[in-house]
Amino acid sequence: MAMARYSSTTEDRLGSLFWADRICRADYQYFGDVLAQTCIFEFSILDNEMASTYKWLLANFLEVMMNKHLKIVVTNADEAMKEAINEIFPNTTHRLCGWHLQKKCYFENQGPRLM
């Protein structure tokens, strides 16, 4: 069964949208020990990148996925996401994505000069 959640803005418009179909939910039960940005266990549209929005998303994710907690989450270094993960999944290990670390190092060191 597909599950969906949404929030409204103060102007009574669609704020954020979250949905997971039957296949996503089943995959999460079998393979959901690690949440990385390339795994598809759900789909969402968020109207901002604030901690409160990420908390809303992760709380709904947890409920829809039958309260199965993650063991590891891999994301970029977003502070709002970090705050949400720490609150919703307090016993989950949060790691930074190697690709994002490499990209940041590359651009902060002026790219090709590193080579």
Biopython code that builds the backbone (N, CA, C, O; Angstrom):
import numpy as np
from Bio.PDB.StructureBuilder import StructureBuilder

atoms = [
    (1, "MET", "N", (0.834, -1.171, 0.000)),
    (1, "MET", "CA", (0.000, 0.000, 0.000)),
    (1, "MET", "C", (0.884, 1.241, 0.000)),
    (1, "MET", "O", (1.852, 1.317, 0.757)),
    (2, "ALA", "N", (0.559, 2.193, -0.831)),
    (2, "ALA", "CA", (1.290, 3.460, -0.857)),
    (2, "ALA", "C", (0.840, 4.323, 0.319)),
    (2, "ALA", "O", (-0.317, 4.282, 0.736)),
    (3, "MET", "N", (1.773, 5.093, 0.833)),
    (3, "MET", "CA", (1.480, 6.000, 1.939)),
    (3, "MET", "C", (1.956, 7.383, 1.523)),
    (3, "MET", "O", (2.983, 7.526, 0.860)),
    (4, "ALA", "N", (1.199, 8.400, 1.920)),
    (4, "ALA", "CA", (1.578, 9.772, 1.597)),
    (4, "ALA", "C", (1.293, 10.672, 2.791)),
    (4, "ALA", "O", (0.378, 10.419, 3.575)),
    (5, "ARG", "N", (2.089, 11.720, 2.914)),
    (5, "ARG", "CA", (1.908, 12.735, 3.951)),
    (5, "ARG", "C", (2.175, 14.084, 3.300)),
    (5, "ARG", "O", (2.955, 14.169, 2.352)),
    (6, "TYR", "N", (1.545, 15.127, 3.793)),
    (6, "TYR", "CA", (1.809, 16.459, 3.281)),
    (6, "TYR", "C", (1.651, 17.476, 4.395)),
    (6, "TYR", "O", (1.009, 17.213, 5.411)),
    (7, "SER", "N", (2.242, 18.634, 4.190)),
    (7, "SER", "CA", (2.071, 19.749, 5.118)),
    (7, "SER", "C", (1.612, 20.959, 4.314)),
    (7, "SER", "O", (1.795, 21.018, 3.098)),
    (8, "SER", "N", (1.014, 21.920, 5.008)),
    (8, "SER", "CA", (0.532, 23.142, 4.364)),
    (8, "SER", "C", (1.327, 24.331, 4.860)),
    (8, "SER", "O", (1.831, 24.335, 5.984)),
    (9, "THR", "N", (1.433, 25.336, 4.014)),
    (9, "THR", "CA", (2.085, 26.582, 4.416)),
    (9, "THR", "C", (1.064, 27.457, 5.146)),
    (9, "THR", "O", (-0.116, 27.115, 5.213)),
    (10, "THR", "N", (1.517, 28.568, 5.684)),
    (10, "THR", "CA", (0.602, 29.489, 6.367)),
    (10, "THR", "C", (-0.376, 30.118, 5.381)),
    (10, "THR", "O", (-1.432, 30.604, 5.786)),
    (11, "GLU", "N", (-0.034, 30.114, 4.074)),
    (11, "GLU", "CA", (-0.934, 30.629, 3.043)),
    (11, "GLU", "C", (-1.880, 29.547, 2.539)),
    (11, "GLU", "O", (-2.558, 29.738, 1.529)),
    (12, "ASP", "N", (-1.931, 28.404, 3.238)),
    (12, "ASP", "CA", (-2.782, 27.265, 2.884)),
    (12, "ASP", "C", (-2.436, 26.688, 1.513)),
    (12, "ASP", "O", (-3.321, 26.333, 0.734)),
    (13, "ARG", "N", (-1.144, 26.600, 1.232)),
    (13, "ARG", "CA", (-0.641, 25.964, 0.018)),
    (13, "ARG", "C", (0.147, 24.726, 0.405)),
    (13, "ARG", "O", (0.497, 24.542, 1.571)),
    (14, "LEU", "N", (0.422, 23.887, -0.569)),
    (14, "LEU", "CA", (1.225, 22.701, -0.314)),
    (14, "LEU", "C", (2.606, 23.106, 0.155)),
    (14, "LEU", "O", (3.303, 23.861, -0.523)),
    (15, "GLY", "N", (3.001, 22.608, 1.309)),
    (15, "GLY", "CA", (4.329, 22.905, 1.828)),
    (15, "GLY", "C", (5.302, 21.814, 1.423)),
    (15, "GLY", "O", (6.153, 22.022, 0.558)),
    (16, "SER", "N", (5.178, 20.663, 2.040)),
    (16, "SER", "CA", (6.047, 19.530, 1.740)),
    (16, "SER", "C", (5.185, 18.315, 1.457)),
    (16, "SER", "O", (4.062, 18.202, 1.949)),
    (17, "LEU", "N", (5.724, 17.413, 0.661)),
    (17, "LEU", "CA", (5.006, 16.207, 0.278)),
    (17, "LEU", "C", (5.951, 15.028, 0.401)),
    (17, "LEU", "O", (7.109, 15.101, -0.011)),
    (18, "PHE", "N", (5.453, 13.949, 0.967)),
    (18, "PHE", "CA", (6.225, 12.724, 1.158)),
    (18, "PHE", "C", (5.351, 11.568, 0.703)),
    (18, "PHE", "O", (4.170, 11.523, 1.047)),
    (19, "TRP", "N", (5.903, 10.628, -0.066)),
    (19, "TRP", "CA", (5.158, 9.425, -0.386)),
    (19, "TRP", "C", (6.100, 8.257, -0.600)),
    (19, "TRP", "O", (7.242, 8.421, -1.029)),
    (20, "ALA", "N", (5.595, 7.081, -0.291)),
    (20, "ALA", "CA", (6.343, 5.844, -0.487)),
    (20, "ALA", "C", (5.359, 4.791, -0.974)),
    (20, "ALA", "O", (4.318, 4.575, -0.354)),
    (21, "ASP", "N", (5.685, 4.140, -2.077)),
    (21, "ASP", "CA", (4.784, 3.109, -2.585)),
    (21, "ASP", "C", (5.101, 1.761, -1.935)),
    (21, "ASP", "O", (6.013, 1.655, -1.115)),
    (22, "ARG", "N", (4.347, 0.747, -2.308)),
    (22, "ARG", "CA", (4.482, -0.589, -1.716)),
    (22, "ARG", "C", (5.892, -1.137, -1.910)),
    (22, "ARG", "O", (6.456, -1.735, -0.994)),
    (23, "ILE", "N", (6.460, -0.939, -3.087)),
    (23, "ILE", "CA", (7.801, -1.471, -3.371)),
    (23, "ILE", "C", (8.855, -0.760, -2.534)),
    (23, "ILE", "O", (9.745, -1.407, -1.983)),
    (24, "CYS", "N", (8.765, 0.581, -2.431)),
    (24, "CYS", "CA", (9.709, 1.333, -1.598)),
    (24, "CYS", "C", (9.652, 0.864, -0.147)),
    (24, "CYS", "O", (10.686, 0.695, 0.500)),
    (25, "ARG", "N", (8.449, 0.658, 0.352)),
    (25, "ARG", "CA", (8.285, 0.244, 1.748)),
    (25, "ARG", "C", (8.839, -1.160, 1.970)),
    (25, "ARG", "O", (9.471, -1.423, 2.993)),
    (26, "ALA", "N", (8.606, -2.058, 1.023)),
    (26, "ALA", "CA", (9.140, -3.420, 1.137)),
    (26, "ALA", "C", (10.666, -3.405, 1.049)),
    (26, "ALA", "O", (11.340, -4.085, 1.823)),
    (27, "ASP", "N", (11.210, -2.633, 0.112)),
    (27, "ASP", "CA", (12.663, -2.535, -0.010)),
    (27, "ASP", "C", (13.287, -2.021, 1.273)),
    (27, "ASP", "O", (14.341, -2.501, 1.691)),
    (28, "TYR", "N", (12.641, -1.045, 1.901)),
    (28, "TYR", "CA", (13.184, -0.490, 3.141)),
    (28, "TYR", "C", (13.221, -1.549, 4.246)),
    (28, "TYR", "O", (14.165, -1.577, 5.036)),
    (29, "GLN", "N", (12.222, -2.408, 4.313)),
    (29, "GLN", "CA", (12.213, -3.449, 5.340)),
    (29, "GLN", "C", (13.372, -4.428, 5.138)),
    (29, "GLN", "O", (13.923, -4.942, 6.112)),
    (30, "TYR", "N", (13.743, -4.686, 3.894)),
    (30, "TYR", "CA", (14.838, -5.611, 3.609)),
    (30, "TYR", "C", (16.210, -4.945, 3.582)),
    (30, "TYR", "O", (17.190, -5.534, 4.037)),
    (31, "PHE", "N", (16.290, -3.738, 3.060)),
    (31, "PHE", "CA", (17.577, -3.106, 2.815)),
    (31, "PHE", "C", (17.751, -1.775, 3.523)),
    (31, "PHE", "O", (18.677, -1.035, 3.191)),
    (32, "GLY", "N", (16.910, -1.440, 4.475)),
    (32, "GLY", "CA", (16.880, -0.112, 5.061)),
    (32, "GLY", "C", (17.774, 0.121, 6.251)),
    (32, "GLY", "O", (17.460, 0.961, 7.093)),
    (33, "ASP", "N", (18.866, -0.585, 6.352)),
    (33, "ASP", "CA", (19.786, -0.330, 7.456)),
    (33, "ASP", "C", (20.588, 0.948, 7.236)),
    (33, "ASP", "O", (21.041, 1.577, 8.193)),
    (34, "VAL", "N", (20.759, 1.326, 5.978)),
    (34, "VAL", "CA", (21.539, 2.511, 5.631)),
    (34, "VAL", "C", (20.703, 3.393, 4.720)),
    (34, "VAL", "O", (20.139, 2.920, 3.734)),
    (35, "LEU", "N", (20.625, 4.680, 5.053)),
    (35, "LEU", "CA", (19.943, 5.637, 4.187)),
    (35, "LEU", "C", (20.994, 6.547, 3.584)),
    (35, "LEU", "O", (21.623, 7.339, 4.287)),
    (36, "ALA", "N", (21.181, 6.431, 2.289)),
    (36, "ALA", "CA", (22.111, 7.294, 1.570)),
    (36, "ALA", "C", (21.297, 8.063, 0.544)),
    (36, "ALA", "O", (20.176, 7.674, 0.217)),
    (37, "GLN", "N", (21.844, 9.128, 0.046)),
    (37, "GLN", "CA", (21.081, 9.967, -0.866)),
    (37, "GLN", "C", (20.780, 9.291, -2.194)),
    (37, "GLN", "O", (19.977, 9.810, -2.970)),
    (38, "THR", "N", (21.392, 8.160, -2.477)),
    (38, "THR", "CA", (21.133, 7.480, -3.735)),
    (38, "THR", "C", (20.149, 6.321, -3.587)),
    (38, "THR", "O", (19.770, 5.718, -4.591)),
    (39, "CYS", "N", (19.732, 5.998, -2.387)),
    (39, "CYS", "CA", (18.741, 4.943, -2.166)),
    (39, "CYS", "C", (17.344, 5.531, -2.303)),
    (39, "CYS", "O", (17.089, 6.650, -1.857)),
    (40, "ILE", "N", (16.441, 4.778, -2.917)),
    (40, "ILE", "CA", (15.076, 5.275, -3.075)),
    (40, "ILE", "C", (14.146, 4.432, -2.216)),
    (40, "ILE", "O", (13.721, 3.348, -2.615)),
    (41, "PHE", "N", (13.838, 4.947, -1.034)),
    (41, "PHE", "CA", (12.860, 4.326, -0.153)),
    (41, "PHE", "C", (11.608, 5.175, -0.072)),
    (41, "PHE", "O", (10.585, 4.725, 0.444)),
    (42, "GLU", "N", (11.675, 6.381, -0.567)),
    (42, "GLU", "CA", (10.538, 7.298, -0.563)),
    (42, "GLU", "C", (10.828, 8.437, -1.516)),
    (42, "GLU", "O", (11.941, 8.585, -2.019)),
    (43, "PHE", "N", (9.812, 9.233, -1.753)),
    (43, "PHE", "CA", (9.940, 10.422, -2.578)),
    (43, "PHE", "C", (9.414, 11.587, -1.763)),
    (43, "PHE", "O", (8.473, 11.430, -0.985)),
    (44, "SER", "N", (10.010, 12.744, -1.933)),
    (44, "SER", "CA", (9.515, 13.908, -1.202)),
    (44, "SER", "C", (9.790, 15.184, -1.980)),
    (44, "SER", "O", (10.729, 15.276, -2.771)),
    (45, "ILE", "N", (8.945, 16.146, -1.727)),
    (45, "ILE", "CA", (9.111, 17.500, -2.236)),
    (45, "ILE", "C", (9.047, 18.399, -1.017)),
    (45, "ILE", "O", (8.046, 18.406, -0.300)),
    (46, "LEU", "N", (10.092, 19.147, -0.779)),
    (46, "LEU", "CA", (10.151, 20.006, 0.400)),
    (46, "LEU", "C", (10.171, 21.459, -0.023)),
    (46, "LEU", "O", (10.831, 21.828, -0.995)),
    (47, "ASP", "N", (9.437, 22.287, 0.720)),
    (47, "ASP", "CA", (9.376, 23.689, 0.331)),
    (47, "ASP", "C", (10.531, 24.502, 0.890)),
    (47, "ASP", "O", (10.680, 25.672, 0.538)),
    (48, "ASN", "N", (11.355, 23.913, 1.753)),
    (48, "ASN", "CA", (12.542, 24.606, 2.249)),
    (48, "ASN", "C", (13.496, 23.565, 2.830)),
    (48, "ASN", "O", (13.170, 22.380, 2.893)),
    (49, "GLU", "N", (14.663, 24.014, 3.248)),
    (49, "GLU", "CA", (15.669, 23.115, 3.818)),
    (49, "GLU", "C", (15.938, 23.471, 5.272)),
    (49, "GLU", "O", (17.084, 23.489, 5.721)),
    (50, "MET", "N", (14.865, 23.752, 5.997)),
    (50, "MET", "CA", (14.981, 24.081, 7.425)),
    (50, "MET", "C", (14.918, 22.799, 8.243)),
    (50, "MET", "O", (14.361, 21.794, 7.802)),
    (51, "ALA", "N", (15.496, 22.846, 9.444)),
    (51, "ALA", "CA", (15.506, 21.679, 10.325)),
    (51, "ALA", "C", (14.086, 21.191, 10.605)),
    (51, "ALA", "O", (13.845, 19.984, 10.637)),
    (52, "SER", "N", (13.157, 22.102, 10.806)),
    (52, "SER", "CA", (11.770, 21.699, 11.099)),
    (52, "SER", "C", (11.158, 20.911, 9.944)),
    (52, "SER", "O", (10.375, 19.990, 10.172)),
    (53, "THR", "N", (11.505, 21.261, 8.712)),
    (53, "THR", "CA", (10.995, 20.536, 7.545)),
    (53, "THR", "C", (11.627, 19.156, 7.460)),
    (53, "THR", "O", (10.939, 18.172, 7.190)),
    (54, "TYR", "N", (12.931, 19.079, 7.686)),
    (54, "TYR", "CA", (13.589, 17.769, 7.693)),
    (54, "TYR", "C", (13.071, 16.894, 8.828)),
    (54, "TYR", "O", (12.926, 15.684, 8.651)),
    (55, "LYS", "N", (12.794, 17.472, 9.977)),
    (55, "LYS", "CA", (12.223, 16.701, 11.088)),
    (55, "LYS", "C", (10.859, 16.148, 10.700)),
    (55, "LYS", "O", (10.553, 14.989, 10.979)),
    (56, "TRP", "N", (10.037, 16.980, 10.055)),
    (56, "TRP", "CA", (8.728, 16.541, 9.578)),
    (56, "TRP", "C", (8.899, 15.365, 8.621)),
    (56, "TRP", "O", (8.207, 14.354, 8.745)),
    (57, "LEU", "N", (9.814, 15.496, 7.671)),
    (57, "LEU", "CA", (10.063, 14.445, 6.688)),
    (57, "LEU", "C", (10.509, 13.152, 7.366)),
    (57, "LEU", "O", (9.949, 12.089, 7.100)),
    (58, "LEU", "N", (11.502, 13.234, 8.230)),
    (58, "LEU", "CA", (12.041, 12.027, 8.859)),
    (58, "LEU", "C", (11.047, 11.379, 9.821)),
    (58, "LEU", "O", (11.003, 10.153, 9.927)),
    (59, "ALA", "N", (10.257, 12.179, 10.518)),
    (59, "ALA", "CA", (9.232, 11.618, 11.418)),
    (59, "ALA", "C", (8.185, 10.854, 10.605)),
    (59, "ALA", "O", (7.768, 9.765, 11.001)),
    (60, "ASN", "N", (7.760, 11.416, 9.475)),
    (60, "ASN", "CA", (6.800, 10.717, 8.619)),
    (60, "ASN", "C", (7.428, 9.492, 7.977)),
    (60, "ASN", "O", (6.778, 8.454, 7.848)),
    (61, "PHE", "N", (8.681, 9.604, 7.578)),
    (61, "PHE", "CA", (9.408, 8.458, 7.031)),
    (61, "PHE", "C", (9.420, 7.310, 8.037)),
    (61, "PHE", "O", (9.132, 6.165, 7.688)),
    (62, "LEU", "N", (9.753, 7.625, 9.273)),
    (62, "LEU", "CA", (9.818, 6.600, 10.319)),
    (62, "LEU", "C", (8.461, 5.943, 10.526)),
    (62, "LEU", "O", (8.379, 4.720, 10.640)),
    (63, "GLU", "N", (7.401, 6.734, 10.575)),
    (63, "GLU", "CA", (6.063, 6.188, 10.780)),
    (63, "GLU", "C", (5.632, 5.295, 9.614)),
    (63, "GLU", "O", (5.130, 4.191, 9.823)),
    (64, "VAL", "N", (5.831, 5.780, 8.390)),
    (64, "VAL", "CA", (5.433, 5.027, 7.206)),
    (64, "VAL", "C", (6.239, 3.733, 7.076)),
    (64, "VAL", "O", (5.731, 2.728, 6.579)),
    (65, "MET", "N", (7.477, 3.760, 7.518)),
    (65, "MET", "CA", (8.342, 2.585, 7.430)),
    (65, "MET", "C", (8.244, 1.707, 8.679)),
    (65, "MET", "O", (9.187, 0.993, 9.023)),
    (66, "MET", "N", (7.107, 1.768, 9.344)),
    (66, "MET", "CA", (6.782, 0.894, 10.482)),
    (66, "MET", "C", (7.777, 1.023, 11.622)),
    (66, "MET", "O", (8.109, 0.037, 12.281)),
    (67, "ASN", "N", (8.251, 2.236, 11.852)),
    (67, "ASN", "CA", (9.156, 2.562, 12.956)),
    (67, "ASN", "C", (10.458, 1.775, 12.945)),
    (67, "ASN", "O", (11.063, 1.560, 13.996)),
    (68, "LYS", "N", (10.889, 1.348, 11.773)),
    (68, "LYS", "CA", (12.197, 0.698, 11.652)),
    (68, "LYS", "C", (13.258, 1.792, 11.618)),
    (68, "LYS", "O", (13.297, 2.592, 10.684)),
    (69, "HIS", "N", (14.109, 1.828, 12.622)),
    (69, "HIS", "CA", (15.146, 2.848, 12.716)),
    (69, "HIS", "C", (16.346, 2.492, 11.845)),
    (69, "HIS", "O", (16.702, 1.325, 11.680)),
    (70, "LEU", "N", (16.943, 3.517, 11.308)),
    (70, "LEU", "CA", (18.139, 3.361, 10.491)),
    (70, "LEU", "C", (19.349, 3.058, 11.369)),
    (70, "LEU", "O", (19.378, 3.424, 12.543)),
    (71, "LYS", "N", (20.337, 2.395, 10.801)),
    (71, "LYS", "CA", (21.610, 2.203, 11.493)),
    (71, "LYS", "C", (22.601, 3.284, 11.081)),
    (71, "LYS", "O", (23.368, 3.783, 11.905)),
    (72, "ILE", "N", (22.578, 3.642, 9.798)),
    (72, "ILE", "CA", (23.513, 4.640, 9.265)),
    (72, "ILE", "C", (22.770, 5.538, 8.276)),
    (72, "ILE", "O", (21.954, 5.060, 7.488)),
    (73, "VAL", "N", (23.056, 6.838, 8.321)),
    (73, "VAL", "CA", (22.550, 7.802, 7.337)),
    (73, "VAL", "C", (23.756, 8.495, 6.728)),
    (73, "VAL", "O", (24.646, 8.951, 7.446)),
    (74, "VAL", "N", (23.787, 8.575, 5.390)),
    (74, "VAL", "CA", (24.871, 9.246, 4.677)),
    (74, "VAL", "C", (24.264, 10.456, 3.966)),
    (74, "VAL", "O", (23.363, 10.308, 3.141)),
    (75, "THR", "N", (24.762, 11.654, 4.287)),
    (75, "THR", "CA", (24.248, 12.880, 3.678)),
    (75, "THR", "C", (25.398, 13.837, 3.400)),
    (75, "THR", "O", (26.565, 13.516, 3.626)),
    (76, "ASN", "N", (25.042, 15.026, 2.904)),
    (76, "ASN", "CA", (26.040, 16.085, 2.798)),
    (76, "ASN", "C", (26.180, 16.726, 4.182)),
    (76, "ASN", "O", (25.621, 16.208, 5.149)),
    (77, "ALA", "N", (26.879, 17.791, 4.297)),
    (77, "ALA", "CA", (27.170, 18.401, 5.603)),
    (77, "ALA", "C", (26.126, 19.436, 6.030)),
    (77, "ALA", "O", (26.457, 20.367, 6.765)),
    (78, "ASP", "N", (24.888, 19.296, 5.590)),
    (78, "ASP", "CA", (23.836, 20.255, 5.901)),
    (78, "ASP", "C", (23.508, 20.230, 7.402)),
    (78, "ASP", "O", (23.140, 19.188, 7.945)),
    (79, "GLU", "N", (23.644, 21.377, 8.056)),
    (79, "GLU", "CA", (23.427, 21.458, 9.509)),
    (79, "GLU", "C", (21.974, 21.204, 9.891)),
    (79, "GLU", "O", (21.712, 20.589, 10.925)),
    (80, "ALA", "N", (21.024, 21.663, 9.078)),
    (80, "ALA", "CA", (19.607, 21.433, 9.375)),
    (80, "ALA", "C", (19.279, 19.943, 9.309)),
    (80, "ALA", "O", (18.547, 19.427, 10.154)),
    (81, "MET", "N", (19.819, 19.253, 8.306)),
    (81, "MET", "CA", (19.609, 17.808, 8.188)),
    (81, "MET", "C", (20.252, 17.081, 9.363)),
    (81, "MET", "O", (19.673, 16.141, 9.907)),
    (82, "LYS", "N", (21.437, 17.510, 9.750)),
    (82, "LYS", "CA", (22.129, 16.902, 10.893)),
    (82, "LYS", "C", (21.281, 17.025, 12.160)),
    (82, "LYS", "O", (21.139, 16.062, 12.913)),
    (83, "GLU", "N", (20.725, 18.202, 12.387)),
    (83, "GLU", "CA", (19.869, 18.417, 13.561)),
    (83, "GLU", "C", (18.651, 17.495, 13.534)),
    (83, "GLU", "O", (18.294, 16.903, 14.553)),
    (84, "ALA", "N", (18.021, 17.375, 12.378)),
    (84, "ALA", "CA", (16.839, 16.525, 12.249)),
    (84, "ALA", "C", (17.179, 15.056, 12.476)),
    (84, "ALA", "O", (16.439, 14.344, 13.155)),
    (85, "ILE", "N", (18.283, 14.605, 11.917)),
    (85, "ILE", "CA", (18.697, 13.208, 12.091)),
    (85, "ILE", "C", (18.960, 12.930, 13.562)),
    (85, "ILE", "O", (18.524, 11.906, 14.088)),
    (86, "ASN", "N", (19.672, 13.835, 14.231)),
    (86, "ASN", "CA", (19.976, 13.635, 15.650)),
    (86, "ASN", "C", (18.719, 13.554, 16.512)),
    (86, "ASN", "O", (18.689, 12.822, 17.502)),
    (87, "GLU", "N", (17.686, 14.303, 16.140)),
    (87, "GLU", "CA", (16.447, 14.278, 16.928)),
    (87, "GLU", "C", (15.568, 13.074, 16.599)),
    (87, "GLU", "O", (15.072, 12.415, 17.514)),
    (88, "ILE", "N", (15.366, 12.774, 15.339)),
    (88, "ILE", "CA", (14.443, 11.706, 14.938)),
    (88, "ILE", "C", (15.092, 10.327, 15.033)),
    (88, "ILE", "O", (14.425, 9.351, 15.377)),
    (89, "PHE", "N", (16.377, 10.241, 14.733)),
    (89, "PHE", "CA", (17.118, 8.976, 14.792)),
    (89, "PHE", "C", (18.313, 9.128, 15.738)),
    (89, "PHE", "O", (19.457, 9.099, 15.284)),
    (90, "PRO", "N", (18.072, 9.287, 17.037)),
    (90, "PRO", "CA", (19.176, 9.602, 17.956)),
    (90, "PRO", "C", (20.242, 8.512, 18.068)),
    (90, "PRO", "O", (21.376, 8.810, 18.442)),
    (91, "ASN", "N", (19.914, 7.275, 17.759)),
    (91, "ASN", "CA", (20.884, 6.185, 17.879)),
    (91, "ASN", "C", (21.473, 5.778, 16.530)),
    (91, "ASN", "O", (22.132, 4.744, 16.422)),
    (92, "THR", "N", (21.236, 6.586, 15.514)),
    (92, "THR", "CA", (21.721, 6.300, 14.172)),
    (92, "THR", "C", (23.055, 7.001, 13.927)),
    (92, "THR", "O", (23.237, 8.157, 14.309)),
    (93, "THR", "N", (23.975, 6.298, 13.294)),
    (93, "THR", "CA", (25.260, 6.885, 12.923)),
    (93, "THR", "C", (25.076, 7.747, 11.689)),
    (93, "THR", "O", (24.501, 7.302, 10.695)),
    (94, "HIS", "N", (25.563, 8.979, 11.747)),
    (94, "HIS", "CA", (25.455, 9.905, 10.619)),
    (94, "HIS", "C", (26.848, 10.108, 10.046)),
    (94, "HIS", "O", (27.765, 10.537, 10.747)),
    (95, "ARG", "N", (26.996, 9.797, 8.773)),
    (95, "ARG", "CA", (28.273, 9.952, 8.088)),
    (95, "ARG", "C", (28.123, 10.930, 6.928)),
    (95, "ARG", "O", (27.043, 11.084, 6.358)),
    (96, "LEU", "N", (29.218, 11.578, 6.597)),
    (96, "LEU", "CA", (29.220, 12.499, 5.470)),
    (96, "LEU", "C", (29.549, 11.746, 4.186)),
    (96, "LEU", "O", (30.359, 10.819, 4.178)),
    (97, "CYS", "N", (28.916, 12.159, 3.121)),
    (97, "CYS", "CA", (29.095, 11.548, 1.816)),
    (97, "CYS", "C", (30.493, 11.847, 1.278)),
    (97, "CYS", "O", (30.912, 13.005, 1.251)),
    (98, "GLY", "N", (31.210, 10.823, 0.856)),
    (98, "GLY", "CA", (32.558, 10.991, 0.322)),
    (98, "GLY", "C", (32.593, 11.876, -0.908)),
    (98, "GLY", "O", (33.527, 12.660, -1.079)),
    (99, "TRP", "N", (31.587, 11.764, -1.770)),
    (99, "TRP", "CA", (31.530, 12.594, -2.966)),
    (99, "TRP", "C", (31.435, 14.067, -2.597)),
    (99, "TRP", "O", (32.120, 14.900, -3.190)),
    (100, "HIS", "N", (30.584, 14.398, -1.612)),
    (100, "HIS", "CA", (30.442, 15.791, -1.191)),
    (100, "HIS", "C", (31.737, 16.311, -0.559)),
    (100, "HIS", "O", (32.121, 17.459, -0.784)),
    (101, "LEU", "N", (32.402, 15.470, 0.225)),
    (101, "LEU", "CA", (33.673, 15.878, 0.832)),
    (101, "LEU", "C", (34.725, 16.159, -0.236)),
    (101, "LEU", "O", (35.441, 17.158, -0.165)),
    (102, "GLN", "N", (34.811, 15.275, -1.221)),
    (102, "GLN", "CA", (35.778, 15.450, -2.298)),
    (102, "GLN", "C", (35.485, 16.710, -3.104)),
    (102, "GLN", "O", (36.401, 17.461, -3.440)),
    (103, "LYS", "N", (34.207, 16.944, -3.417)),
    (103, "LYS", "CA", (33.813, 18.130, -4.174)),
    (103, "LYS", "C", (34.163, 19.404, -3.409)),
    (103, "LYS", "O", (34.697, 20.354, -3.982)),
    (104, "LYS", "N", (33.856, 19.416, -2.103)),
    (104, "LYS", "CA", (34.141, 20.603, -1.294)),
    (104, "LYS", "C", (35.651, 20.856, -1.245)),
    (104, "LYS", "O", (36.091, 21.998, -1.385)),
    (105, "CYS", "N", (36.428, 19.822, -1.051)),
    (105, "CYS", "CA", (37.886, 19.957, -1.006)),
    (105, "CYS", "C", (38.405, 20.483, -2.337)),
    (105, "CYS", "O", (39.271, 21.358, -2.368)),
    (106, "TYR", "N", (37.887, 19.962, -3.412)),
    (106, "TYR", "CA", (38.305, 20.368, -4.755)),
    (106, "TYR", "C", (38.063, 21.861, -4.972)),
    (106, "TYR", "O", (38.962, 22.588, -5.393)),
    (107, "PHE", "N", (36.837, 22.310, -4.680)),
    (107, "PHE", "CA", (36.493, 23.708, -4.944)),
    (107, "PHE", "C", (37.132, 24.665, -3.949)),
    (107, "PHE", "O", (37.463, 25.792, -4.317)),
    (108, "GLU", "N", (37.313, 24.256, -2.715)),
    (108, "GLU", "CA", (37.950, 25.139, -1.741)),
    (108, "GLU", "C", (39.439, 25.282, -1.992)),
    (108, "GLU", "O", (40.065, 26.236, -1.530)),
    (109, "ASN", "N", (39.999, 24.343, -2.717)),
    (109, "ASN", "CA", (41.418, 24.413, -3.047)),
    (109, "ASN", "C", (41.633, 24.768, -4.510)),
    (109, "ASN", "O", (42.680, 24.462, -5.079)),
    (110, "GLN", "N", (40.647, 25.410, -5.117)),
    (110, "GLN", "CA", (40.724, 25.975, -6.453)),
    (110, "GLN", "C", (40.918, 24.914, -7.533)),
    (110, "GLN", "O", (41.622, 25.132, -8.519)),
    (111, "GLY", "N", (40.294, 23.789, -7.332)),
    (111, "GLY", "CA", (40.177, 22.773, -8.357)),
    (111, "GLY", "C", (41.472, 22.211, -8.884)),
    (111, "GLY", "O", (42.210, 21.562, -8.143)),
    (112, "PRO", "N", (41.766, 22.445, -10.150)),
    (112, "PRO", "CA", (42.877, 21.779, -10.840)),
    (112, "PRO", "C", (44.239, 21.949, -10.182)),
    (112, "PRO", "O", (45.136, 21.140, -10.420)),
    (113, "ARG", "N", (44.415, 22.965, -9.374)),
    (113, "ARG", "CA", (45.724, 23.146, -8.729)),
    (113, "ARG", "C", (46.063, 21.980, -7.818)),
    (113, "ARG", "O", (47.236, 21.755, -7.520)),
    (114, "LEU", "N", (45.064, 21.236, -7.369)),
    (114, "LEU", "CA", (45.316, 20.068, -6.526)),
    (114, "LEU", "C", (45.976, 18.936, -7.301)),
    (114, "LEU", "O", (46.706, 18.124, -6.732)),
    (115, "MET", "N", (45.718, 18.890, -8.587)),
    (115, "MET", "CA", (46.163, 17.765, -9.403)),
    (115, "MET", "C", (47.626, 17.831, -9.693)),
    (115, "MET", "O", (48.161, 16.955, -10.371)),
]
sb = StructureBuilder()
sb.init_structure("model")
sb.init_model(0)
sb.init_chain("A")
sb.init_seg("    ")
for serial, (resi, resn, name, xyz) in enumerate(atoms, 1):
    if name == "N":
        sb.init_residue(resn, " ", resi, " ")
    sb.init_atom(name, np.array(xyz, "f"), 0.0, 1.0, " ", f" {name:<3s}", serial, name[0])
structure = sb.get_structure()
